[in-house]
Amino acid sequence: MSVTFSGAAPRAARYLGLLSLALGAGAASAQTAGTFPSPDPTLSRIWSMGMDSSQVQRLGQVLLDSLGPRLTGTARQKMANDWLLSLYKQWGAEGRNEQIGTWRGWRRGHSHIDLIEPRVRSLEGTMLAWSPGTKSKDVTANTVILPRFADSTEFVKWLPQAKGKFVLVSAPQPTCRPTENWTTHATPASKARMDSLRAEVGREWGGTSVRGTGYSNALGTGSLGVRLEEGGVAGVISSRPKNAWGTIDVFESYNTKAPAIALSCEDYGLVFRLTENNQAPKMRLNLDADVLGEQPIFNTIGMLKGTEKPDEYVVLSAHFDSFDGGSGATDNGTGSLTMLEAFRLLAKAYPKPKRTILVGHWTAEEHGLVGSRAFSEDHPEVVAGLQALFNQDNGTGRIQGVNAGGLPNAGVHLREWLGKLPTEVSSGLTPRIPGSPSGGGSDDASFACHGAPAFGLGGVSWDYGTYTWHTNRDTYDKVVFDDLKHNATVVAMLAYLASEDPTKITRERATAAEMAPRGGQGAAGGGTFAWPTCQKAPRKTNPRLR
């Protein structure tokens, strides 16, 4: 679309726009200079491009707003895979989607959730991932609270009372204010009382067996919801609030008939209190969703082929899947964008690397590192030839630390690479050497278990665990693009240095005593350290969950 300006006001707008561009160019030039310990034209070019002409915000808007969340097994995830391939092609790089198995498919439509008695209120909430819908029809029912039972037999006897009702299965929070708010504003007596109430709720609703039912509500099992739907309930209502304003975890359901929804802390509390006080609340759900059965799932791989050592590899690593309560912005859209932009910078500034550079956008990390484990199984040549893997999966913050993964020689190389970065980077980046191997929290674990050099990148928190990790608030606006631009540029420079390094990293492992003082998993942690073992990737959904 073109826009034509005319008249004085548009001329002023043009002037202000040009002034803004000029000021931006001046600021960019200051950034571009960088302070390098020694001249390196490729490093300088990567830094200049990363600071002057970063694409992370443009790419992020498409990924997070237009394509949206990338729940494993959904059409939206596959659309995002194909979008990556189109970018690789534009940048003159090779790319492919590698099918690594299948996963239960699903389509999310609308979630209309209303309280209709004793008063009308539209409730803040959404379907859990993979929940069945209501065939876009209204389902209206009363609510019932899951009681406490002596054992599972008593629970089964109670089930007929829940038939045709919406069952509340989560703890009612006595406050939806964060602890920080109580600490700052409450009297000591009031704060102590609230602490006591919260502890009491935790005891009453905690434990593996929810309320003595003998069934779990935990992520990865979800047996309670399945048993309730077998008993004929109209739906299952839960709430998993964070200790923060307005955020709830939105995970997954294993139900196949009765819909499962998550409500905000505030609205769940409202419905719970109405039910508890016998005020006959009634809710109406209209949910649009399709459960689609097993669907193919893919890792997306980009490649710049090595010119001198094509059988040795530098890998840019981030998981591409997400839960879909929000947009999957900081988990792990930010890691994906970091690696995507780093790959773009390398394709432009270093198109003929010494070693082969791969970017791996892994699927199904949220379900057991499925994509990265499958890749390491399917490509033992990459694991054997791995010079360095850089993995990012902890939110939007500026990289502050690099974990050498428990390999002392990796630490030697890492120190050398960091010493060549501009002081604007190296002054704020601390290596953890020898560090410790990832035990399974993210995709670097799929390579570290083989003893390969897998570097975990840690950054500024930005309240990741409290506000955006797996929540309804994990959206585009939470991304700190200045930090993301910095991260992508740092990763691209490290990948370049790893590729150019004249020697390959050796794989001697640090001892437990060497790792423990630096926060590893050794004797200082109270146990005997064992290097993590590799686990086989599940290539389809557990039949119990389909």
N, C-alpha and C positions, 0 to 999 in steps of 0.2 A: 504494500500500500504506500503511495507517495502522498506527501503533504506539501501544499503550496502556501507560503507566507506572503502576505501583503500588508502594507500600512505600517504605522509607527510602532504599535504594540508588538506585532510579530518581529519587526526589526530589532526591538529591544530584547525579545526572547532569543533571537538569533545571536545577538551580541553576548547575552549572558551564557548561552550554550557554548559559544566559541571560547569565552573567558574560562568557563568551567573546564573545557577540554585543555586549554593552555595550562591552567593551574594543575590539572591532573597529569599532564605530560611532564611538567616540572617536577612534581612529586615522584613520578615514575622514574625520571632520570636519576634522581637522588637514590632511589631504591636500587636502580639497575647497576649502579657502579659496583657495589659490593666491595668487601675488603678481603681479598684472597691472600693467603700466605705466600703463594707463588703463582706465577701466570699459568693459566690453562685455558686456551680459547674455548674448548667445549664446555667446561664448567661455567665460564663467563657467559656463554650463549644461553645455556640452560637457565642460569640465574636471571639473565635479562628477559628472556621470554616468559619465564614463570612469574616475574614481578610486573612486567609491562603489559603482557597480553594474555593473562590467565583466562582460561575458558571455564573455570570451575563453576562460576555462578550461572552462566548460560547453560552449561550441561546439567547443573543441578536443578534448574527450573524445569527442564524437560523431564528429567528422571523422576523428580519428586512430585511435581504438580500434574504433569500430563500423563506420564506412564503410571505413576503412583506406586503403591506398595507392591511387593513382589513375593507374595505368599507362594511357597513351594507347591508345584502342581497346578498352578492357575494359568489361564491364558495371558494374564497381565505379566506374569513372569516371563513367559515365552516371548511376548512382544518386546520386553526390555532386553532379552537376550539378542533378538534380531536387531534392535537399535544399536547395540554395541558393535555388531558386525558391520553395520552401515558406516559407523564412525571409523573403524579400522580401515575400511576400504577407502574412505575419504583421505585418510592419513598415509595411504600407500603401504599399509602393513597387511600381513596375512592374518586371517581369523577363521575360527570354526566354532560351531556348537557341537560339543561332544555329549551324546546321550549316555548317562551313567546309570540309568534305571528308570523306575516309574514311582509315582507318589499319588496319593489320593487327591483327585481334582475337586475343585470347588469354584463356584461363582458367587461373589458377594453382590447383592443388590441393596435395596433400602432397608433400614431398620426404623420402623415407626413404633414407638413405645409410649403408651399413655396410661396414666392413672385416670379412671373415669368415675370412681366412687371412693370415698364420700365427697370428693371434689375433683374437678378436672385439672390435670396438669400434664403437659408433655414432659416426659422424663428423659434425662440425659443418660444415654446408654447405647449399646450396640450389640449385635450378634457376636458371639465368639467365632473364631475361625472354624470352618468346616461344620458349623451348625446347620441342621436342616432348617428350612424356612417354614412358612405357613401357607405356601402356594399362593402368596400375595393376597390371602384372605384374612379377615379379622378373626383372631382367636381371643375370646374374652373369658376370663375366669377369676375366681377369688384366689387369695394367697394363703399359704400356710407356712409356718416356721418349722424347720426340721428340729424335732425335739431331741433331747439327750436320751440315749438308750443304755440299758444295762449290757446288751450284747446284740449281735446281728440277728438273732432269733426274734428278739423283741422288735427290732427294726422291721423285719419282714412282716410281722403281725400288724404293724402300724400302717404299712403301705396302702391298704385299701382306703384309708382315710385321706390319702393324698391324691387319689385318682381324680383326674379332671381339674386339678388345681395347679397353680404356679407355686413351686416350692422354693423357699428362701434358704440357701445352703451356706451362706457366709456369715462371719461374725459381724454383729452390729457395732460399729465404732462409736464410742461415747463422745468423740469429738472428731471433726474433720479439719481442725486446725493442726498445722505441723507442730511438732515438739518445740521447735525454735520459738514459735509464737507464744507458747505457754511459758517457756523459760524467760522470755523478755518481759512479758506483761502481767503474768499471774502473781498473786501473793504466794508466799511459800506454802501456806496451808492449802490453797486452791490447787497449786501445782502438784503437791503430794497426793491430794485426793484424786486428781486426774490420772496420775501415774498408777495409783492403786486400781482405779477402774479399768485402765488399759491392761494391766497385768491380769486382772480377774477375767476379762474377756479372752485374753490369750490362753489362759488355763482352760477355760470352758470350751473354747472352740479349737484349740490346738491339737497336735498329734496327728499321726498317720491315719488313724481311723477317725473319720469325722463324726463327732458326737456319739461315739460308740457304735456306729452302724456296721463296722467291719469293712467299710469301703473308703477309698481315698479320693480326695479332690485335687491331688497334686498333679503338676505338669508332667506329662509323659505316661500317666495312668488313667485318671479320670473315671475310675470304675463306679463312683457314686452316681454320676449323672446317668450312666448306662443302666444301672440297676433301678433308678427312679423311673426312667422311661419304660422299662419292662413292667413296672407297676402301674403304668397308665397315667402318669402325671401329664398336665397340659404343657409344662415347660419348667426349666430350671433357671433360677435367678441367682446370680452371684455378684460379688464385688470384691476387688483386690486393690484397695487404695494404697498409694504410696504415702510416705510421711511428708506430704507436700500439698500445695494448693491445686486442687482440681485434677490430679493425675491418678489414673487407675491402670493396672496391668490389663492388657487384653490378649489373652493367650488363645487356647484352642479347646474345642469340644470333641468328644468321641461319640456323642449321641448320633443316632441315625433317624429318629422319629420325632422326639420331643425337642423343640428348639431350646437353645441355651443362650442366655444374654448376660451381659455385664452392665451393671448400673454404677453411676458415680457414687462416691461415698455419701454425698448429701441425699441423693434421691433413694438410694438403698436404705439409708437410715429412716427416711420418711415412711417408706412402705413397710419396713420392719416394725416401727413404732405403732403404725395404724393397725397392723396385724396383731401385735402383742397386746394391744389395748382393746381388742375385740370391736374395732370400729369398721369392720366389714369392707376393707379395701377391695377394689376390683380393678384389674388391669386389662388393657387391650393391646395385643401385639399384631403387627402386620409386617411380616418379614419376607423379603424376596431373596431366595438363595437356591442354588442347584448343587447337589452333591453328584459328582461326575464320574466316580470310580477312578481306577488307576490311569494316570496320564504320564507320558514321557517327560523326564526332566533332564536338564542340560547344564554342564559347565560351559562357559564361554571363554575361549582362549585366544589371545592375540599374540603375535610372534614377530620379532625382528631377528632374522636368521644370523647366527654368528659367522664371521668371515674367516677367522683364524682357528677358533676352538668351538665349532658348532655343536659338539657333543658335551660341552659344559654350559651350565645354565645359571642365569640370574632371573629370579621370579618375583614379580610384584603380586601380592596376595591380599585378597579381601573377599569376604562372602557377600554375595549379591542378593540372596533371599532375605525376606523380612517377615515379621508378623504384620498384620494389616489393621490394627486399631488406629494407627495414624498413617503416615506415608513412608515409614521405614527410613526416616531421614538420618538420624544419628546411629542407627543400628540396622544396616550398616551402609546406608547411602553415602555417608561421609567417607568411609574407608574405600568404597567402590569408586567414588569420584576422585579421591586422592590417587589411587592407582591408575585410573583412566587418564587423568590429566598428566601424571608422570609419564605414562606410556606415550601420550601425544607429544610431550616435550622431547622425549628420546627419539621418537620417529622423525621429528623435525631437525633436532640438533645432532643426532648421533644415529643416523639411519643404517649404518653398516658397523654394528658393534663387533668387538673381538669375540665375545661369547654370545650365545643365543639368549635373547631377552624375551621372556614370556610374561604376560599378564594373565592371571587366573582369577576369574569371577566365579566363585564357587556357589553351588546351589545347596540347599538343605543343611546349612550349618546349624540352624536352630534345632535340628532333629538328630543331632549326633555327628556333626562334621562330615555329613554324608558325601558331599561333592569332593572335598579335598582328600578324604580318605580313598574314595574311588579313583581319583586321579593318581594318587601315589601308588595304588595297586596296579592301575592300567599302564603306568609309565615309570617302570623301575629305572629306565635309562635316565630320566630326569632326576630322580632321587640320587642315583649313583653319581651323576655328573653335576650335582648342585654345588655351585660356588656360593650362593647366598640367596635367601628368601627373605623378603621384607613384608611383614604382615601388620595390618592396622585394623583394629576392631574395638575401639573404646571411646567412640564419640567424636565430637567436632573439634576438640581442643588441639592447640598447637603442640607438636611433638616436643617432649622434654627429655625422654629417655629412650635408650635402645638396649635391649637385653641380648647378650651374646649367646644365650641358649645353652650355657653349661659347657661350651667348647673353648678352652683357653686359647687355641690358635686362632679361632674366630675373633676372639678379643684382640689379639695382636693386629690382625688385619683391620678390624673395626677402628681401632685407635689411629691407625695410619690414614684411613679414609676420612675420619672426622677431622684430622689435622689439616686436611686440604680444603675443607669447606670454608666459606667466608665467615669472618668472626661474628657477623650478624646472626649466624646459625649456631656455630660451635660454642659460643659463650652461654647459650641457653639450653644446651643439650648434654645430658650426662650419660655416658655409657655405663652399663651394669656388666662388669666383667669379673669372673666368667659368667655371671648370671646363672640361670637354671633353665632346663628345658621346659617348654610348655606342657602342662599335664592334661590338657583337654579343654581349656576355656575358649580357644579359638583355633583357626585353621592351621596356624604354625605347628600345632601339636601333631598334625598328620605327617609332618616331615621330621620334626624333632624326635619322634619316637624311633626313627631309623638312625638317629645320630647325625642327621644332616644339619648344616648350618642354617637355622631358621631364626631370624631376628624379629622379636616382638617390639613394636613401637608403642610407647606409652605417652599420653599427653595430658594437658590441662583438663580438669574434670568437667567444668561447666555444669555441675549438678547432674551429670549423666545418669547415675543410678537412681536419683530421686525423681527427676522430671521427665526424662525422655526414653529411658531403656524399656522397650516393649510397652509403651503407654499410648494412650489416646492423644497425647500432646507431641508425639514424635513427628514433627512436620517441618516443612521447608524453612519457616521463619526461625527455627531454633539453630540453624546452621550458621556458624561464624565463618564467613567466607574468607576473611583475612587470614585466619588460622589455616583454613583448608588450602588456600593458595600457597602459603608457606610450606605446608606439609608435602604437597605434591612436588614442589620444587626441590625440597630436601631429598625426597625419595628418588627423584630422577637423578640427582647428583650422586647419591650413594650407589644407585644401580650402575651408573656410568663408571664410577671408580671400581666397583666390584668386577665389572666386565673387563676393564683395562688392567687390573691387577696382574702382574707377571706370574704370580704363583697361586696355586690352588690351596684353599683352606684345608688343613688336615683335620682329622676327626677324633683326636684323643679327647677323652671326656674328663671333666673335672671331678675331683672326689667330693664326697658329701661335705667334708670339712672345709673345702675351698668354697663351696657354694653357700653353705649355711650363713656365714657372717654377712653375706650380701642379700639376705632375704630369700635364700633358696629353700629347698625342702629337706635339708640335711638334719644332722643330729641336733642342731639348735632348735629345730622345730619339734623335738620330743620323740622322734622315731628314726628308724633306719631308712636311709634314702634308697630308693630303687628307681632306676631310669624308667620312664614311662614305656609301657609296651604298646605296640601298634594293634589297633582294633579293626576288625573287618567292617567295611562299609555295608550297611543294609541297602539292598538294591531295589526294594519296594516297601510299601507301608506294612508295618506289622499287621497280620490278618485280624488281630483283635481290635484294631483301630479303624477298620474299613467298614 
